[in-house]
Amino acid sequence: MKHGDSPLFWRLLRSKAVWATGLFLFLFWLNNTSSFVDTSGRKPIILAHGALGQTYDLEGVRWNTNTAAIIHEPEHLFIENTIPSIRAAFDFGADIVELDVRMTADNRLAVFHDDTLEYRTDGKGYVVDHTMNELRQLDVGYGYTADNGRTYPLRGTGVGLLPNIDEVLRAFPNRSFLIHIKDGGDAVGPLLLDFLCTLDRSTINNLSVYGNDHALDLLKAHYPEIKTLTKQRMVDALLRYVLVGWTGFVPDAMRNMELHLPVEYAGLLWGWPNRFLQRMEQANTRVVLVQYVNGWSDGFNTPADLAKLPDDFTGGVWTNRIDVIGPLLKE
């Protein structure tokens, strides 16, 4: 008797359980494959961290490290979080620019990274203890050095370049920004909400926000559709998706998010890459890939880094070197 004619073979073939399992596996694959997602004519979305600024190695960096004192040898003279650097970032192909904001003594939102002024500027004390007019007098390029303080190549170039957020939005209407709320506590939330209330709907639609949990809770209560991100919100949402995402269902926790995923782990998500991106787009969630380096989120900063992106990737790409990556991804 041939193997194919054995009674066991035919019993298995006729088994409803076998057929049901096969059908389930086929539908499971069909629901999560990217093979049938049309990505033609679409390009990655490029997010420029801090606009265009100086870079540094993340090895040994802590939350309070003076990063202005450890920059690489400058290849340009742009200073992050300034209007000239924002303009340069968009010129190099950025779709979104990430900016840091901090409260001032006169309740404005200054665009600046550090809480203290000593690292980057010729000022002293904390941002929150100075008025916006006082901050404008500072040289925001004063403290940058690549050779342990022997030379300061940006000193004198940053006088008067520290803007506030409303000046940035007026200078770049119809452009998209990711706002990083650097201050803690409850005071910054009402201040940012009051500012958003002065903007028209089209401008608000171009903004996303991450950082302070209290501020984000307040913003979401008034603008539920605005994209937001905190680490805990992201972890909770991803855990929910891992449990049920294979069905194609997107949990409410994953809707209206700014979702920053380490490229090293993104492949574990159901439907990755293009089916997942399609689901997130339908849920008004933007997916941005980062690299996980020494406990920090780093960007795709070199041509070699881009080789880590999935083929035909159409999601967001975080970069600290928009001048290098922008032209490559826009080709």
C-alpha positions in Angstrom: 0.0 0.0 0.0 1.3 3.5 -0.9 1.8 5.9 2.0 -0.8 8.2 0.5 -3.3 5.4 0.6 -2.9 4.7 4.3 -6.1 4.9 6.5 -4.4 7.2 8.9 -3.5 9.6 6.1 -7.1 9.8 4.9 -8.5 10.1 8.5 -6.2 13.1 9.0 -7.1 14.6 5.7 -10.8 14.4 6.5 -10.3 15.7 10.0 -12.2 18.9 10.6 -9.6 20.0 13.2 -6.8 19.8 10.6 -8.8 21.8 8.1 -9.9 24.4 10.7 -6.3 24.8 11.8 -5.1 25.3 8.3 -7.8 27.8 7.6 -6.9 29.7 10.8 -3.2 29.8 10.0 -4.0 31.1 6.4 -6.3 33.8 7.7 -3.7 34.7 10.4 -1.0 35.1 7.8 -3.3 37.0 5.4 -4.3 39.4 8.2 -0.8 40.3 9.2 1.3 40.1 6.0 2.6 43.2 4.4 2.6 41.6 1.0 -0.6 43.2 -0.3 -0.1 46.7 1.2 0.5 49.2 -1.6 3.4 51.6 -0.7 4.0 52.9 -4.2 4.7 56.6 -4.5 5.2 57.0 -0.7 8.4 58.1 1.1 9.5 57.9 4.7 8.6 60.8 7.0 11.7 62.4 8.3 11.7 63.9 11.8 14.7 66.2 12.6 15.6 66.1 16.2 16.2 69.6 17.4 16.2 70.8 13.8 19.9 70.9 12.6 22.4 71.1 15.4 25.7 69.7 16.7 26.0 66.0 17.6 27.8 64.0 20.2 28.4 60.4 21.2 25.9 58.9 23.6 28.4 56.7 25.4 28.4 57.7 29.1 25.8 60.4 28.7 23.4 60.9 31.6 20.4 63.1 32.0 22.5 66.0 33.4 25.5 65.6 31.1 26.8 68.9 29.6 26.4 67.7 26.0 27.6 71.1 24.6 31.0 70.2 26.0 31.3 66.9 24.1 30.3 67.7 20.6 31.9 66.2 17.5 34.1 68.5 15.5 31.5 70.8 13.8 30.7 70.2 10.2 28.4 73.2 10.1 27.6 76.2 12.4 23.9 75.6 13.1 22.7 75.6 16.7 19.7 73.4 17.5 16.4 74.9 18.5 17.0 78.1 16.7 15.1 79.6 13.7 18.1 79.3 11.3 18.5 75.7 12.2 14.8 75.0 11.7 14.9 76.6 8.3 17.9 74.5 7.4 16.2 71.3 8.6 13.2 71.9 6.3 15.5 72.9 3.4 17.3 69.6 3.8 14.0 67.6 3.6 12.6 67.4 7.1 8.8 66.7 7.3 8.7 67.4 11.0 11.0 69.2 13.4 11.3 68.3 17.1 11.7 71.2 19.5 12.3 71.6 23.2 10.2 74.1 25.2 10.7 75.5 28.7 8.8 78.0 30.8 10.2 81.4 31.4 9.7 83.8 34.4 7.1 85.8 32.4 5.1 82.6 31.4 6.4 82.2 27.9 7.5 79.0 26.3 11.2 79.4 25.3 12.6 77.0 22.7 15.7 75.6 24.6 17.0 72.2 25.6 18.6 72.5 29.1 17.0 73.7 32.4 20.2 75.6 33.2 21.8 78.2 31.1 25.5 77.6 32.0 26.1 74.7 29.7 25.2 76.3 26.3 25.0 80.0 26.9 26.8 82.9 28.6 24.0 83.2 31.1 23.6 81.8 34.6 20.8 80.2 36.5 17.7 78.4 35.2 15.5 79.3 32.2 12.5 79.6 34.4 14.1 82.3 36.5 14.6 84.6 33.4 12.1 86.6 31.2 12.0 85.9 27.5 13.5 89.3 26.9 16.5 88.4 29.1 16.9 85.1 27.4 17.1 86.8 24.0 20.2 88.7 25.0 22.2 85.4 25.5 24.6 83.8 23.1 23.2 80.2 22.7 26.4 79.1 21.0 28.7 80.2 23.8 29.5 76.8 25.4 30.0 74.4 22.5 33.4 72.8 22.4 34.8 69.7 20.7 38.3 69.8 22.2 37.8 70.1 26.0 37.5 73.8 26.0 40.5 74.8 24.0 38.3 76.3 21.3 34.6 77.4 21.1 33.7 77.4 17.4 30.1 78.6 17.9 30.9 81.3 20.4 29.5 84.7 19.3 27.3 83.1 16.6 24.2 82.6 18.7 23.5 86.0 20.2 19.7 86.8 20.1 18.8 83.4 18.6 16.8 81.9 21.4 13.2 82.1 20.3 9.8 81.3 21.9 7.4 78.8 20.4 5.0 81.3 19.0 7.8 83.0 17.0 8.7 79.6 15.6 5.2 78.9 14.4 4.8 82.3 12.9 8.1 81.9 11.0 7.0 78.4 9.7 3.3 78.4 9.0 1.8 75.1 7.7 4.9 73.2 8.9 4.8 70.3 11.4 6.4 70.2 14.8 6.9 67.7 17.6 7.0 69.7 20.9 9.0 68.2 23.7 7.8 69.6 27.1 11.0 69.6 29.1 9.7 71.0 32.4 8.1 68.9 35.1 5.3 69.8 37.5 1.8 71.0 36.8 2.4 74.6 35.8 3.5 74.0 32.2 0.3 72.2 31.2 -2.0 75.2 31.6 0.5 77.4 30.0 0.8 75.2 26.9 -3.0 74.8 26.8 -3.5 78.6 26.9 -1.0 78.9 24.0 -2.8 76.2 21.9 -6.1 78.0 22.4 -4.6 81.0 20.5 -3.9 78.9 17.4 -6.2 78.0 14.6 -7.2 74.4 14.0 -4.9 73.8 11.0 -1.9 74.8 13.1 -2.9 72.6 16.0 -3.3 69.7 13.5 0.4 70.1 12.6 1.5 69.7 16.2 2.3 66.7 18.3 3.6 66.7 21.9 5.6 64.5 24.3 7.1 64.8 27.7 5.3 65.9 30.9 2.5 63.5 31.8 0.4 66.0 33.6 0.6 68.4 30.7 -0.4 65.7 28.2 -3.4 64.7 30.3 -4.6 68.2 30.3 -4.0 68.7 26.5 -5.8 65.4 25.7 -8.8 66.4 27.7 -9.2 69.5 25.4 -7.7 68.2 22.2 -8.2 64.4 22.2 -7.0 64.0 18.6 -3.6 65.6 19.2 -0.8 63.0 18.9 1.1 62.5 22.2 3.8 60.3 23.7 5.2 59.3 27.1 7.2 56.2 27.7 4.6 54.7 30.0 1.8 55.4 27.6 3.8 53.8 24.8 4.6 50.7 26.8 1.0 50.2 27.9 -0.3 50.6 24.4 2.3 48.2 22.9 1.5 45.5 25.5 -2.2 45.7 24.6 -1.4 45.5 20.9 0.9 42.5 21.4 -2.1 40.7 23.0 -4.8 41.4 20.4 -3.1 43.0 17.4 -2.9 39.7 15.5 -6.6 40.0 14.9 -6.1 43.4 13.3 -7.8 45.2 16.2 -6.1 48.4 17.4 -6.6 49.1 21.1 -7.9 52.6 22.0 -4.6 53.1 23.9 -2.7 53.1 20.6 -4.9 55.7 18.9 -3.8 59.4 18.5 -0.2 58.6 19.5 3.3 59.7 18.6 4.8 56.2 18.7 8.6 56.0 18.8 9.8 52.5 18.2 13.4 51.1 18.5 14.2 49.5 15.2 15.7 46.6 17.1 12.3 45.6 18.4 9.8 46.9 15.9 9.8 43.6 14.0 8.0 41.8 16.9 4.8 43.7 16.3 1.9 42.1 14.4 1.8 43.2 10.8 5.2 44.8 10.8 6.1 46.7 8.8 3.6 47.9 6.3 0.4 46.3 7.6 1.2 47.7 11.0 1.9 51.2 9.6 -1.4 51.0 7.7 -3.3 50.2 10.9 -1.5 53.0 12.8 -2.3 55.5 10.1 -6.0 54.6 10.3 -5.8 55.1 14.1 -4.2 58.6 13.7 -0.9 57.3 15.2 2.4 58.2 13.7 5.2 55.6 13.9 8.7 56.9 14.1 11.7 54.5 14.2 14.7 55.3 16.4 17.8 53.4 17.3 18.4 52.2 20.9 21.9 53.2 22.0 23.2 53.0 25.6 19.7 53.5 27.0 18.9 56.5 24.8 16.9 56.9 21.7 19.3 57.8 18.9 18.7 58.8 15.3 19.5 57.4 11.9 22.5 59.6 11.2 24.7 57.9 8.6 24.1 56.1 5.3 25.0 52.9 7.0 22.1 53.4 9.6 19.6 53.6 6.8 20.4 49.9 5.9 18.5 49.0 9.1 15.2 50.3 7.8 12.7 47.8 6.3 12.4 47.7 2.5 9.9 50.2 1.2 9.5 51.8 4.7 7.0 54.6 4.7 6.9 55.5 8.4 8.8 58.1 10.4 12.6 58.2 10.7 14.3 60.1 13.6 17.6 61.8 12.7 20.1 64.1 14.3 21.7 64.7 10.9 19.0 65.9 8.6 21.7 67.4 6.4 23.0 63.9 5.7 19.8 61.8 5.9 17.3 64.1 4.3 18.7 64.2 0.8 19.2 60.4 0.9 15.7 59.6 1.9 14.1 62.1 -0.4 15.9 60.7 -3.5 
